[in-house]
Amino acid sequence: MTPHRHPGSSRGADDAQGQTLLAHPSSVAAARRMVREVLASAHRDELVDTAQLLVSEVVTNALVHAGTPIDFHAFVGEAGLRVEVSDGSTQAPSPRRYAGMAGTGRGLKLLQQLGDSWGTLPLPDGKTVWFELDGNDELDENVPMPVAAGEGQGGAARGPYDDAVDVVLLDTPLLLHAAWQEHAEAMLREYLLVSLDDDDPMEVLAAHAAASDAISLLNQHILVPHLGEDPATVMAQAVDPELSSRRVVLHVPRASVPHFRVLDETMETALGLAESGTFLTPPIQPEVRELRRWLCQEVSRQAHGGPPSAWWSDPDVATTDAVSPIPWEDDVIATPGQAVLAADVNGRIVVASPGACELLRYDTSAELVGRRLVAIIPARYHQAHLAGLTLHLSNGRSPLLGRTVVVPFLRRDGSEVAVEMLVEVRRQEGERVFVAGLRPAPALPG
């Protein structure tokens, strides 16, 4: 695996460093050392801090997404500092549209913000990610332009793969997939850090790279809907079937097919550790978990000749769980006519005031407490609710919190009622709780 060199890339270099690095976390420190030495020899100490930060991100991404040895080269020439990182994964990195508070997806954002230029170059057995850093904007005009953000998303471009399989995904929930992607990448990174302390680093990195390859393939082909932050716009657009795609085609290289099984197994193990309290991660809704299983199973089944099977969310997940009501210190629950619902971070109702029961035509709070919120939300809003809760817990996205919005609720008899709702986050008995004040609205939204 040899990094691509465009004509004149090392012309006039004052010094250069190059080395094949092992697929091991220690390689990040080795790459940082080499770039420091290159800049010191070229008397460009003013670039050290930024260069080390970018090198850390690019080499770390190569480790966790490729899991192969890395060819690292750094040199200073007429275009300033140029760094090339080559690995054995043919998947080109693509910027994610994650929120600023997300725990993942920052590497390419930093390249865009801090680098003077960056891009990817395909290799027969992998790729090279490069960046240049100078500060005087006089970069070599022969340097190829970087891949545009989001290029190729939503299509089924075949790329350089001859031995591949087309996987057809039917009725794919786009917003739910976007929320799962962000949650999954953050969880995989945390799981990687935990596993490196206890297991064989080479095996851990190989599994992480395989799982990341599967996630990247999904990201390249499945579009991300953008609803914005305006509550009225969110409520108008966050409905099915508009949030789903009738047919998505994944072009999966045969070599990547087993990676979806690795992704499924790794995520299941990571979720088990998270649920046991081994590391902190936001809870995940059962539908989001089932979506990941469906995606991985579709790839495996269709790669072996099976027919497509449409996504379908099991309505039984809305059944009542055994949940103890949270002791409520405020007297608002007992206020006559006051309609209040409260739910925990798992989306389960923990408080239902008499006013809320009356509004939704339930006889007692015991009929609501323990049920999941999806039981009282119309089906066309299920995806938006599940994705919204996942994204809020992952990165704090909250376009509907603290603002009065008109939403439809399902009554006990299946009819709908329009409700003005104001949701706030409170701490009760040390737990985070979403508290909604409700009152009848004149008409359903839309």
HUTAUR-V537852 format. One record per residue. RES is the residue in one small letter. SS is DSSP state (A for helix, B for strand, O for the rest). Layout:
# HUTAUR-V537852
[[RES	SS] [RES	SS]]
This chain:
# HUTAUR-V537852
[[m	O] [t	O] [p	O] [h	O] [r	O] [h	O] [p	O] [g	O] [s	O] [s	O] [r	O] [g	O] [a	O] [d	O] [d	O] [a	B] [q	B] [g	B] [q	B] [t	B] [l	B] [l	O] [a	O] [h	O] [p	O] [s	A] [s	A] [v	A] [a	A] [a	A] [a	A] [r	A] [r	A] [m	A] [v	A] [r	A] [e	A] [v	A] [l	A] [a	A] [s	A] [a	O] [h	O] [r	O] [d	A] [e	A] [l	A] [v	A] [d	A] [t	A] [a	A] [q	A] [l	A] [l	A] [v	A] [s	A] [e	A] [v	A] [v	A] [t	A] [n	A] [a	A] [l	A] [v	A] [h	A] [a	A] [g	O] [t	O] [p	O] [i	B] [d	B] [f	B] [h	B] [a	B] [f	B] [v	B] [g	B] [e	O] [a	O] [g	B] [l	B] [r	B] [v	B] [e	B] [v	B] [s	B] [d	B] [g	O] [s	O] [t	O] [q	O] [a	O] [p	O] [s	O] [p	O] [r	O] [r	O] [y	O] [a	O] [g	O] [m	O] [a	O] [g	O] [t	O] [g	O] [r	O] [g	A] [l	A] [k	A] [l	A] [l	A] [q	A] [q	A] [l	A] [g	O] [d	O] [s	B] [w	B] [g	B] [t	B] [l	B] [p	B] [l	B] [p	O] [d	O] [g	B] [k	B] [t	B] [v	B] [w	B] [f	B] [e	B] [l	B] [d	O] [g	O] [n	O] [d	O] [e	O] [l	O] [d	O] [e	O] [n	O] [v	O] [p	O] [m	O] [p	O] [v	O] [a	O] [a	O] [g	O] [e	O] [g	O] [q	O] [g	O] [g	O] [a	O] [a	O] [r	O] [g	O] [p	O] [y	O] [d	O] [d	O] [a	B] [v	B] [d	B] [v	B] [v	B] [l	B] [l	B] [d	B] [t	B] [p	B] [l	A] [l	A] [l	A] [h	A] [a	A] [a	A] [w	A] [q	A] [e	A] [h	A] [a	A] [e	A] [a	A] [m	A] [l	A] [r	A] [e	A] [y	A] [l	A] [l	A] [v	A] [s	A] [l	A] [d	A] [d	A] [d	O] [d	O] [p	A] [m	A] [e	A] [v	A] [l	A] [a	A] [a	A] [h	A] [a	A] [a	A] [a	A] [s	A] [d	A] [a	A] [i	A] [s	A] [l	A] [l	A] [n	A] [q	A] [h	A] [i	O] [l	O] [v	O] [p	O] [h	O] [l	O] [g	O] [e	O] [d	O] [p	A] [a	A] [t	A] [v	A] [m	A] [a	A] [q	A] [a	O] [v	O] [d	O] [p	O] [e	O] [l	O] [s	B] [s	B] [r	B] [r	B] [v	B] [v	B] [l	B] [h	B] [v	B] [p	B] [r	A] [a	A] [s	A] [v	A] [p	A] [h	A] [f	A] [r	A] [v	A] [l	A] [d	A] [e	A] [t	A] [m	A] [e	A] [t	A] [a	A] [l	A] [g	A] [l	A] [a	A] [e	A] [s	O] [g	O] [t	O] [f	O] [l	O] [t	O] [p	O] [p	O] [i	O] [q	O] [p	A] [e	A] [v	A] [r	A] [e	A] [l	A] [r	A] [r	A] [w	A] [l	A] [c	A] [q	A] [e	A] [v	A] [s	A] [r	A] [q	A] [a	A] [h	O] [g	O] [g	O] [p	O] [p	O] [s	O] [a	O] [w	O] [w	O] [s	O] [d	O] [p	A] [d	A] [v	A] [a	A] [t	O] [t	O] [d	O] [a	O] [v	O] [s	O] [p	O] [i	O] [p	O] [w	O] [e	O] [d	O] [d	O] [v	A] [i	A] [a	A] [t	O] [p	O] [g	O] [q	O] [a	B] [v	B] [l	B] [a	B] [a	B] [d	O] [v	O] [n	O] [g	O] [r	B] [i	B] [v	B] [v	B] [a	B] [s	O] [p	A] [g	A] [a	A] [c	A] [e	A] [l	A] [l	A] [r	O] [y	O] [d	O] [t	O] [s	A] [a	A] [e	A] [l	O] [v	O] [g	O] [r	O] [r	B] [l	A] [v	A] [a	A] [i	A] [i	O] [p	O] [a	A] [r	A] [y	A] [h	A] [q	A] [a	A] [h	A] [l	A] [a	A] [g	A] [l	A] [t	A] [l	A] [h	A] [l	A] [s	A] [n	A] [g	O] [r	O] [s	O] [p	O] [l	O] [l	B] [g	O] [r	O] [t	B] [v	B] [v	B] [v	B] [p	B] [f	B] [l	B] [r	O] [r	O] [d	O] [g	O] [s	O] [e	B] [v	B] [a	B] [v	B] [e	B] [m	B] [l	B] [v	B] [e	B] [v	B] [r	B] [r	B] [q	B] [e	O] [g	O] [e	B] [r	B] [v	B] [f	B] [v	B] [a	B] [g	B] [l	B] [r	B] [p	B] [a	O] [p	O] [a	O] [l	O] [p	O] [g	O]]
